[in-house]
Amino acid sequence: METVVSSKVSISSLPHMKVPYFANIIKDEQGNLFAYKSTEKIDKIELKSNPESVAIFRIKYDIIEGLENIFKLLEVSLNENLKVLVIPTLISTNYTYFKENTSPELLESVLNFLLEKKISVKVGAQSFNEIPIEGLAQKSGLLDVCLKKGITPFDLSKAVFVKKEDLEISEEVLSADLVINLSMLKAEKVASTDNIFYVLKKENYSGLKYLQSEKEISEKLLKTLSNVITIGEADTVQRSNSTTTYLGLIFGGRNFLNVDAIFNKVIMARKLPEIIKDINVDSIAISGRSIMEVERDIEM
Protein backbone atom coordinates (compact mmCIF):
# COMPACT_ATOMS: atom_id res chain seq x y z
CA MET A 1 0.00 0.00 0.00
CA GLU A 2 1.51 3.31 -1.12
CA THR A 3 0.83 6.97 -0.29
CA VAL A 4 -0.60 9.08 -3.11
CA VAL A 5 -1.00 12.38 -1.21
CA SER A 6 0.13 13.39 2.29
CA SER A 7 -0.78 16.62 4.09
CA LYS A 8 0.28 17.85 7.54
CA VAL A 9 -2.61 19.03 9.72
CA SER A 10 -1.87 21.54 12.48
CA ILE A 11 -5.41 22.69 13.41
CA SER A 12 -7.38 20.41 15.72
CA SER A 13 -11.01 19.34 15.29
CA LEU A 14 -13.41 17.45 17.53
CA PRO A 15 -12.60 13.99 16.09
CA HIS A 16 -8.86 14.81 15.92
CA MET A 17 -7.86 16.83 18.97
CA LYS A 18 -4.14 16.01 18.99
CA VAL A 19 -2.04 17.83 16.41
CA PRO A 20 0.04 17.81 14.34
CA TYR A 21 -0.81 14.70 12.35
CA PHE A 22 -0.70 13.66 8.70
CA ALA A 23 -3.73 13.03 6.52
CA ASN A 24 -2.79 10.58 3.78
CA ILE A 25 -4.52 9.19 0.71
CA ILE A 26 -3.42 5.57 0.32
CA LYS A 27 -3.73 3.28 -2.69
CA ASP A 28 -3.97 -0.44 -1.96
CA GLU A 29 -3.02 -3.42 -4.12
CA GLN A 30 -6.42 -3.35 -5.88
CA GLY A 31 -6.11 0.34 -6.75
CA ASN A 32 -8.66 1.44 -4.13
CA LEU A 33 -8.08 4.82 -2.48
CA PHE A 34 -8.76 5.50 1.20
CA ALA A 35 -7.88 8.03 3.90
CA TYR A 36 -5.24 7.12 6.47
CA LYS A 37 -4.24 9.19 9.50
CA SER A 38 -0.65 8.86 10.73
CA THR A 39 1.64 10.44 13.31
CA GLU A 40 4.37 11.03 10.74
CA LYS A 41 4.71 11.33 6.98
CA ILE A 42 4.69 7.92 5.32
CA ASP A 43 5.53 6.71 1.81
CA LYS A 44 3.98 3.26 2.19
CA ILE A 45 2.30 1.16 4.85
CA GLU A 46 4.16 -1.83 6.24
CA LEU A 47 2.28 -3.81 8.86
CA LYS A 48 4.53 -5.21 11.60
CA SER A 49 3.19 -8.29 13.35
CA ASN A 50 3.48 -9.13 17.03
CA PRO A 51 1.72 -12.21 18.45
CA GLU A 52 1.51 -10.67 21.92
CA SER A 53 0.08 -7.35 20.78
CA VAL A 54 -3.38 -5.89 20.58
CA ALA A 55 -3.99 -5.50 16.85
CA ILE A 56 -6.04 -2.57 15.57
CA PHE A 57 -7.24 -2.30 12.01
CA ARG A 58 -9.67 0.01 10.25
CA ILE A 59 -12.38 -1.68 8.20
CA LYS A 60 -12.30 0.01 4.78
CA TYR A 61 -14.37 -2.05 2.38
CA ASP A 62 -15.21 -5.39 3.94
CA ILE A 63 -14.88 -7.20 7.25
CA ILE A 64 -12.93 -10.15 5.82
CA GLU A 65 -10.02 -7.88 4.87
CA GLY A 66 -9.92 -6.67 8.48
CA LEU A 67 -10.00 -10.25 9.77
CA GLU A 68 -7.17 -11.30 7.46
CA ASN A 69 -5.01 -8.44 8.72
CA ILE A 70 -5.82 -9.11 12.37
CA PHE A 71 -4.78 -12.77 12.05
CA LYS A 72 -1.59 -11.75 10.21
CA LEU A 73 -0.70 -9.17 12.85
CA LEU A 74 -1.20 -11.73 15.63
CA GLU A 75 0.69 -14.40 13.64
CA VAL A 76 -2.15 -16.92 13.86
CA SER A 77 -1.64 -19.80 11.43
CA LEU A 78 -4.78 -21.28 9.91
CA ASN A 79 -4.74 -24.64 8.14
CA GLU A 80 -7.25 -27.29 7.12
CA ASN A 81 -6.52 -29.49 10.12
CA LEU A 82 -7.58 -26.92 12.70
CA LYS A 83 -10.67 -27.39 14.87
CA VAL A 84 -12.08 -23.93 15.59
CA LEU A 85 -14.78 -23.00 18.09
CA VAL A 86 -16.44 -19.60 17.63
CA ILE A 87 -18.13 -18.07 20.69
CA PRO A 88 -20.24 -15.04 19.68
CA THR A 89 -21.59 -12.47 22.12
CA LEU A 90 -25.21 -13.47 22.70
CA ILE A 91 -26.77 -11.75 25.70
CA SER A 92 -29.86 -9.86 24.54
CA THR A 93 -33.11 -10.21 22.59
CA ASN A 94 -32.84 -6.61 21.36
CA TYR A 95 -32.60 -5.85 17.66
CA THR A 96 -29.17 -5.81 16.03
CA TYR A 97 -28.95 -2.00 15.81
CA PHE A 98 -28.59 -1.84 19.62
CA LYS A 99 -25.15 -3.49 19.14
CA GLU A 100 -25.43 -5.71 22.20
CA ASN A 101 -24.82 -9.05 20.46
CA THR A 102 -22.28 -10.00 17.82
CA SER A 103 -23.64 -8.66 14.54
CA PRO A 104 -24.85 -11.15 11.92
CA GLU A 105 -22.47 -9.42 9.48
CA LEU A 106 -19.39 -10.15 11.60
CA LEU A 107 -20.38 -13.75 12.35
CA GLU A 108 -21.04 -14.44 8.67
CA SER A 109 -17.70 -12.88 7.71
CA VAL A 110 -15.84 -14.96 10.30
CA LEU A 111 -17.53 -18.16 9.10
CA ASN A 112 -16.82 -17.31 5.45
CA PHE A 113 -13.21 -16.53 6.33
CA LEU A 114 -12.73 -19.89 8.06
CA LEU A 115 -14.80 -22.07 5.73
CA GLU A 116 -12.97 -20.77 2.67
CA LYS A 117 -9.83 -22.21 4.25
CA LYS A 118 -11.67 -25.56 4.70
CA ILE A 119 -11.36 -25.35 8.47
CA SER A 120 -13.66 -27.37 10.77
CA VAL A 121 -15.87 -24.81 12.53
CA LYS A 122 -18.26 -25.05 15.46
CA VAL A 123 -20.34 -22.24 16.98
CA GLY A 124 -21.31 -22.42 20.63
CA ALA A 125 -22.81 -20.18 23.31
CA GLN A 126 -24.83 -20.39 26.50
CA SER A 127 -27.20 -18.21 28.48
CA PHE A 128 -26.49 -17.02 32.02
CA ASN A 129 -29.96 -15.51 32.44
CA GLU A 130 -33.57 -16.69 32.30
CA ILE A 131 -33.81 -16.43 28.50
CA PRO A 132 -32.93 -19.74 26.76
CA ILE A 133 -29.97 -19.58 24.39
CA GLU A 134 -32.24 -20.76 21.56
CA GLY A 135 -34.37 -17.64 21.95
CA LEU A 136 -31.34 -15.36 22.02
CA ALA A 137 -29.87 -16.99 18.92
CA GLN A 138 -33.06 -16.70 16.91
CA LYS A 139 -33.86 -13.09 17.84
CA SER A 140 -30.29 -11.92 17.20
CA GLY A 141 -30.19 -13.27 13.67
CA LEU A 142 -27.12 -15.37 14.48
CA LEU A 143 -29.01 -18.65 14.19
CA ASP A 144 -30.00 -17.83 10.61
CA VAL A 145 -26.36 -17.08 9.74
CA CYS A 146 -25.19 -20.44 11.12
CA LEU A 147 -27.90 -22.43 9.34
CA LYS A 148 -27.16 -20.57 6.11
CA LYS A 149 -23.58 -21.84 6.36
CA GLY A 150 -24.63 -25.39 7.22
CA ILE A 151 -23.56 -25.11 10.86
CA THR A 152 -25.82 -26.17 13.71
CA PRO A 153 -24.86 -24.09 16.77
CA PHE A 154 -24.88 -25.82 20.13
CA ASP A 155 -25.60 -24.91 23.74
CA LEU A 156 -22.35 -24.86 25.72
CA SER A 157 -24.28 -25.48 28.95
CA LYS A 158 -25.16 -28.99 27.71
CA ALA A 159 -21.54 -29.92 27.05
CA VAL A 160 -19.22 -31.77 29.43
CA PHE A 161 -17.25 -29.49 31.77
CA VAL A 162 -13.71 -30.28 32.89
CA LYS A 163 -12.32 -29.19 36.25
CA LYS A 164 -9.14 -27.10 36.06
CA GLU A 165 -8.33 -26.25 39.68
CA ASP A 166 -11.44 -24.28 40.75
CA LEU A 167 -12.58 -23.56 37.20
CA GLU A 168 -15.08 -25.77 35.36
CA ILE A 169 -14.42 -25.21 31.65
CA SER A 170 -16.34 -26.58 28.68
CA GLU A 171 -14.59 -29.59 27.16
CA GLU A 172 -15.46 -28.16 23.73
CA VAL A 173 -13.28 -25.15 24.56
CA LEU A 174 -10.36 -27.21 25.87
CA SER A 175 -10.38 -29.61 22.92
CA ALA A 176 -10.48 -26.92 20.22
CA ASP A 177 -7.23 -25.93 18.51
CA LEU A 178 -8.44 -22.34 18.37
CA VAL A 179 -11.26 -20.56 20.19
CA ILE A 180 -12.41 -17.26 18.68
CA ASN A 181 -14.00 -15.01 21.28
CA LEU A 182 -16.23 -12.60 19.33
CA SER A 183 -16.89 -9.58 21.51
CA MET A 184 -19.19 -6.65 20.75
CA LEU A 185 -17.16 -3.81 22.25
CA LYS A 186 -19.01 -1.17 24.28
CA ALA A 187 -17.87 2.05 25.92
CA GLU A 188 -16.81 1.74 29.57
CA LYS A 189 -17.37 -2.04 29.48
CA VAL A 190 -15.12 -5.10 29.40
CA ALA A 191 -17.10 -6.91 26.71
CA SER A 192 -14.28 -9.22 25.62
CA THR A 193 -13.66 -10.39 29.18
CA ASP A 194 -17.36 -10.74 29.96
CA ASN A 195 -17.85 -12.97 26.93
CA ILE A 196 -15.02 -15.34 27.85
CA PHE A 197 -16.77 -16.12 31.15
CA TYR A 198 -19.30 -18.11 29.09
CA VAL A 199 -16.75 -20.91 28.65
CA LEU A 200 -17.40 -21.70 32.34
CA LYS A 201 -20.22 -23.76 33.79
CA LYS A 202 -22.93 -21.33 34.87
CA GLU A 203 -23.09 -22.63 38.45
CA ASN A 204 -19.29 -22.59 38.70
CA TYR A 205 -19.11 -18.97 37.55
CA SER A 206 -21.87 -17.92 39.96
CA GLY A 207 -20.10 -19.63 42.87
CA LEU A 208 -16.69 -18.16 42.01
CA LYS A 209 -18.09 -14.63 42.02
CA TYR A 210 -19.01 -14.97 45.70
CA LEU A 211 -15.43 -15.80 46.64
CA GLN A 212 -13.33 -13.98 44.05
CA SER A 213 -13.32 -10.85 41.94
CA GLU A 214 -14.00 -11.05 38.23
CA LYS A 215 -10.43 -9.87 37.69
CA GLU A 216 -9.11 -12.91 39.57
CA ILE A 217 -11.37 -15.24 37.56
CA SER A 218 -10.32 -13.67 34.25
CA GLU A 219 -6.61 -13.89 35.10
CA LYS A 220 -7.02 -17.60 35.89
CA LEU A 221 -8.73 -18.10 32.55
CA LEU A 222 -5.88 -16.29 30.79
CA LYS A 223 -3.36 -18.69 32.32
CA THR A 224 -5.47 -21.76 31.57
CA LEU A 225 -6.61 -21.00 28.03
CA SER A 226 -3.74 -20.53 25.59
CA ASN A 227 -5.91 -21.28 22.54
CA VAL A 228 -8.14 -18.18 22.66
CA ILE A 229 -8.05 -15.28 20.22
CA THR A 230 -10.37 -12.34 20.83
CA ILE A 231 -11.85 -10.44 17.90
CA GLY A 232 -13.37 -7.19 19.13
CA GLU A 233 -16.13 -5.77 16.94
CA ALA A 234 -15.96 -1.98 16.86
CA ASP A 235 -17.46 -0.96 13.54
CA THR A 236 -20.56 0.60 15.09
CA VAL A 237 -20.26 0.66 18.89
CA GLN A 238 -22.47 1.39 21.86
CA ARG A 239 -21.77 4.54 23.87
CA SER A 240 -22.14 4.65 27.66
CA ASN A 241 -25.73 5.94 27.25
CA SER A 242 -26.57 2.92 25.04
CA THR A 243 -26.84 4.93 21.80
CA THR A 244 -24.51 3.89 19.00
CA THR A 245 -21.85 5.62 16.91
CA TYR A 246 -19.68 4.65 13.95
CA LEU A 247 -16.02 3.90 14.74
CA GLY A 248 -15.03 1.65 11.84
CA LEU A 249 -12.46 -0.48 13.67
CA ILE A 250 -11.75 -4.10 14.50
CA PHE A 251 -9.51 -5.23 17.38
CA GLY A 252 -7.73 -8.50 18.03
CA GLY A 253 -5.55 -10.04 20.73
CA ARG A 254 -4.64 -13.13 22.70
CA ASN A 255 -5.22 -11.26 25.97
CA PHE A 256 -8.91 -10.32 26.25
CA LEU A 257 -8.26 -7.95 29.18
CA ASN A 258 -5.77 -6.01 27.06
CA VAL A 259 -8.24 -5.80 24.17
CA ASP A 260 -10.80 -4.22 26.51
CA ALA A 261 -8.23 -1.84 27.98
CA ILE A 262 -6.94 -0.65 24.60
CA PHE A 263 -10.44 -0.23 23.19
CA ASN A 264 -11.44 1.99 26.13
CA LYS A 265 -8.22 3.97 25.62
CA VAL A 266 -9.02 4.46 21.92
CA ILE A 267 -12.53 5.80 22.64
CA MET A 268 -11.21 7.97 25.50
CA ALA A 269 -13.54 6.35 28.03
CA ARG A 270 -14.26 8.60 30.98
CA LYS A 271 -14.99 5.79 33.44
CA LEU A 272 -13.00 2.56 33.39
CA PRO A 273 -14.38 -0.68 34.83
CA GLU A 274 -12.55 -1.82 37.98
CA ILE A 275 -11.30 -4.96 36.23
CA ILE A 276 -9.00 -2.99 33.88
CA LYS A 277 -8.23 0.11 35.97
CA ASP A 278 -4.79 -1.16 36.98
CA ILE A 279 -3.69 -2.16 33.47
CA ASN A 280 -0.87 0.03 32.16
CA VAL A 281 -1.96 0.50 28.55
CA ASP A 282 1.37 2.13 27.67
CA SER A 283 3.07 -1.22 28.33
CA ILE A 284 0.82 -3.11 25.87
CA ALA A 285 2.30 -3.69 22.43
CA ILE A 286 0.14 -2.38 19.58
CA SER A 287 0.23 -3.61 15.99
CA GLY A 288 -1.54 -2.29 12.91
CA ARG A 289 -2.82 1.21 13.59
CA SER A 290 -1.48 3.22 16.53
CA ILE A 291 -3.80 4.48 19.26
CA MET A 292 -3.15 8.11 18.30
CA GLU A 293 -4.16 7.43 14.70
CA VAL A 294 -7.56 5.97 15.57
CA GLU A 295 -8.52 7.42 18.95
CA ARG A 296 -11.73 9.36 19.18
CA ASP A 297 -13.95 10.60 21.99
CA ILE A 298 -17.14 8.82 20.96
CA GLU A 299 -19.20 10.60 23.65
CA MET A 300 -18.84 13.95 21.84
N, C-alpha and C positions, 0 to 999 in steps of 0.2 A: 504494500500500500504506500503510495507516494503523495507528497504534498503538492497541490497545484497552486494554491495561493495561501499566504500566511500574513496576518496583520496583528500588530501589537495593540492591545486595548489597555488604556490607562484610566478610563472613567468607569466607575463602578455602576452596577444596576442591581435591582432587587435579586434576580437569580444569580448574579455574579458579583458578590460584594468585595472579594479580594482581588486587588489589582497590583501590578500589571499581570496580564495573561495574554496568550496568543490564540487568536481565532483562525483556524486552518480549514481549508477545503481540501479534502482527501479523495483520491481516486483509488478504488480497490481493483482487484484482479479482473473483475467483470466490467470495469469501466464505469461503475456507479460512483456518483459524487455524494459526499456527505460532510457535515460540519464536525469538527473535532477540536475541542478545547485542550490546550496544553500549557504547562508552566514555563516552557521555553520553546524557542523556534525549532521546528523539526523539518527534516527533509523527507523522511519516510518513517513508518511505524514498524518497529520490531518488538514483538511480544516476547517477554522473557518469562519463562515458566519457573515455578517454585512449588513443589508438592505440599509444602507446609504453609503456604500463603492463603490469604483470602483473595480470591480472584474476583475482579469487577469488570464487567463488560457491558457496553451500551448496545441495546438491540436496535439495529438500523432498519433491516428489511424483514427479517423473519427470526423466529425464536431458535430454530435449529442451528443457524449460524452462531448465535450466542452460546448455545450448548456445546457446540464443537470447540469453540474457543475456551470455554470454561474447563472442559476436560483436558485440553492441551495444556493450559496454564497450570493445572493441578497434576499433570503427568499421569493421568489415569489411562491405563491401557485397556482397550476393549477388544475382545476376540470372541469367536463363535462358541467357545467352550464355557464362557462365563454363565453363571446363574445369578440373575439380577432380581432383587426384590425392590419394588417402588412403593414407598409409603407416602401417599398424598396427604395434605392437610384436609381434614373432613370433620368439621366441628359444628356446622350450622345448617339450618334448612333455609336460610335466606337466599335470595337470588344472587346470581354470580356478580352483579355489579356492586354488591357490598364488599367484595374482595375479602371475604372471610375464609373461604375454602380455596384450595388450589383451583386455578381456572381450567376449564375444559381445554382451552387452547394450549396451555403449558403441558398438561398431561398428554394430550394427543401428540404434541411435538416430541416429548420425551419418548413415548412409545414408538413413534415413527423413527426417531433417531436410533433407538436400540434394535428395533425389528429389521431395519435396513441392513444392520450388521449381522443379522441372523443370530441374535443373542436370545437365550431363553429368559423370558420375562414373566414375573408374577406381580400382581398388584394386591396389596393387603392394607387393611385399616381396621380400627375398632372404635367403639364408642365408649366414652367414660361418663356419659350422662344417660338420661332416661329415654332418649330417642334412639331406636335401633339403628345400627350402621346401615342396614338396607335402605331405610328411609332417607338417611343423610346422603347416601350415594345416588339415589334416584333423583332427589330434589336438586342436587348440585350439578347434575349433568355429567358427572364423572362415570356413572354406570354406563350410560349410553356410549361414551368414548371407548371404554374397555370392550364392550360387546361389539362395537364397530370394528375393533382390531382383533376380534376373536379371542379375547382374554376374559375369563370369568374371575372377577375379583373375589377375594375370600375374607372372612371375618377373622382377624388375628386372635380374638378372644377365644375362638374355638380350637386354636392350635395347641400343641403341647408346649409347656413352658419348662425351661431348664434353669435350675438354681445355680447362680454364680455368686458365691458368698451370700449376701442378703438381697440380691437382686434375682427376680424371676423373669427371665427373658424368653421371648418367643423362639422356639427352635427354628422356625422359618427364617428368622433374622440371623441366628448363629450359623446356619448351614449355607446361607447365601454367600457367593463370592463377593458380591457388591450390593450394598443397600443404599438406595437413593432416597434421601429424606427431602421431600418436596415441601418447602415452607412458603406460606404466603406472608411476606414480611409486612409488619404494621408498625407505625410510629410508637415509640415508647413501650414496645413489647419485645419479648424474646421468643418470637414465633418459631424459630428453628429449634430452639431448645425445648419448647413446649411440645412440639410435634414428635420429638424423639422419645418422649416419655411413653408414647403409645406402643413402644416395643415391649413394655413391661405388662405383666398381668395386672389387671385393674385393681384387684384386692391388695396385691403387693405394693403397688404405687400408693394407694390410699393409706396403707399401714406405715410405709416409710415416711410419709409426710408428717405423721404425728411425732416421729422421733428425730427426723433430720430435716435440714433445709433443702429446698430444691437445688440449690447450688451444690450441696454435697452429693445429692443423687445424680445430678448431671455430670459431675466430675468423675464419679464412679463409672458411669456409662461411657465416658470418653476413654477411660483406661481399659474397659472391657471390650468395647466395640472398635476394632481397627478397620472394619470393612465398610464404614459409613462415609458417604459423601453427601453433603448438604447442598442442594440447589435452592437458592433464595429468590423467589419471584418478586420482582420490584418494578414491573412495567407500569401498572397503575396500582398505587398503594393507598392504604387506609391511614388517614391522619388520626391524631389523638381524639378528635371529636367525631370519629367514625365516618366522616365524609372522605371522598377519595380524590387523588390528584395524580397526574401523569408524571412519572419519573424516568421511565424508559431504560431501566437497568436490570441486569441479572447478576446475582452473586453466587459464589461457590466456595466450598472449603471443607476440609476434613474435620475441623473443629467447629461444631455448631455454635458454641458460645462466642467464638471469635466472629463468626458470620453475623450474629445478632449485634455484637458490639460495634463492628465496622459499619453496618447498615445504619445504626442509630447515630454514629458519628457523621456519616454522609448526609443524613437529613437534618443534622443539627438539632437533635432531640433535646428538648428542654428538661425533661425528667427521665432519668434512666432507671430501669428496674433494678432492684437490689442485687439480683443475681449477676449482673454485669458491671456494677458500679466500681468494683476494684480492679477491673481489667485495664491494663495500660495499653491503650490502642496504638500508641506510638511504637510499641515493641512488636506489633504484629506485622509480619511481612505482607506486602500488597503486590499483586501481579495484575497485569492488564492496565486498567485506567487507575490513575492516582486519585486519592480522596479529594485533593484540591480541584482536580479537573471535573469531578462529577458532583461535588457537594452542593446542596441546595436546602434552604430552609423551607420545607414544604408546608409549614404553618402560615406562611405569609401569602 
